């Protein structure tokens, strides 16, 4: 990536205004046309949102977009969409025992609504706050129950693939444990044993940092600092690590860039969250310095890998750093991204997720390299050819990829690769990035998943 050291938040003002103008149109279009009986909107095909059964991990993003749109515009129509849909549709996600996606679905909805209520923005009462908090506490406990113990005495929240599977995605979804912990909740186990949600959050994050992130220390032949593996496999009989794997990437020895994105942003946010906890809370699990060092090392390594080798010149990555067709593109890192090339697709959703993490990491560490990289990426995303300005296209960010190995993404006529489509997680994280930057631009309260206090 070529970082633009001169770009400022003010330079993005017009782009951000256009993002929210377009987002409002698209949120209302989806709300007025989507049939809930069809399932959850996942990605677009020829500009129209469609469903794709795997796990129901995107519904919170659908309704969370409306809440974020209200956050910026104060338009009550979007608050009504978000509130109504959260009450009507999200309860099953709170108690969903089969997924690792609780922090995605339930902080995007219940969490954002609670945050706005606490900011005095929505006029909610104590009972409404209690409703949101009960959902968050329950969701955090259900997430924590998806636990696999490993040989070192720690463990991880396992993915929907089963107890052997540690996904990189979960590092951002497990933040639901942090909010539930701060609300005074824990998971009750056998014999009334109270299990700390904070302990499970920290241990999951430490395990992910140890096994899913590489640090250039010779762990295997492809150990490049900052490289991320989508999935780690463990032997559940003895708790020992077995091998690297992937579900959505090209190979276990390349980096699926959305997995990289989850790691960058997940650890950047957890570093911010650590700053709100007491020393007494953290001393039980090795102490603030040790935990923060682990999180910082993982965040730095992956952020540097993203900036220095995972993207085109304008900050946008292709879907996997080892994708075989990249060879045909020649010096793809030395040119701006090309979503309409004939060999490998872009993943704009990975850029939207990572840009937020880069911005947060730069703020947390006081290092402009990361914040400027975030602004550089945002300036690309919030303009052509990535911002979807077609009124008939329901997506907000174009050129997102879901699952290349399974061939799920739409390839338009005349193209050899998927392109021109959007995803619900890409749209949500693009809007979340825009909301964060909008608040920063206007001197408003810094956007976090946890209580600012």
Secondary structure as UniProt FT lines:
FT   TURN            5..6
FT   HELIX           10..12
FT   HELIX           13..33
FT   HELIX           36..38
FT   STRAND          43..45
FT   TURN            46..47
FT   STRAND          48..50
FT   HELIX           59..73
FT   HELIX           76..89
FT   HELIX           91..94
FT   TURN            97..98
FT   HELIX           102..106
FT   HELIX           107..111
FT   HELIX           112..118
FT   TURN            119..120
FT   HELIX           126..145
FT   STRAND          147..149
FT   TURN            151..152
FT   STRAND          155..157
FT   TURN            160..161
FT   TURN            163..164
FT   STRAND          165..167
FT   HELIX           170..173
FT   HELIX           175..182
FT   TURN            183..184
FT   STRAND          187..188
FT   HELIX           190..192
FT   STRAND          194..195
FT   HELIX           197..211
FT   TURN            221..222
FT   TURN            225..226
FT   STRAND          231..234
FT   TURN            236..238
FT   STRAND          241..245
FT   TURN            252..253
FT   HELIX           257..274
FT   TURN            275..276
FT   HELIX           279..283
FT   TURN            284..286
FT   HELIX           288..305
FT   HELIX           306..310
FT   TURN            313..314
FT   TURN            321..322
FT   HELIX           324..329
FT   HELIX           332..334
FT   TURN            339..340
FT   HELIX           348..365
FT   HELIX           368..381
FT   TURN            384..386
FT   TURN            391..392
FT   TURN            404..407
FT   TURN            413..414
FT   HELIX           424..441
FT   TURN            442..443
//
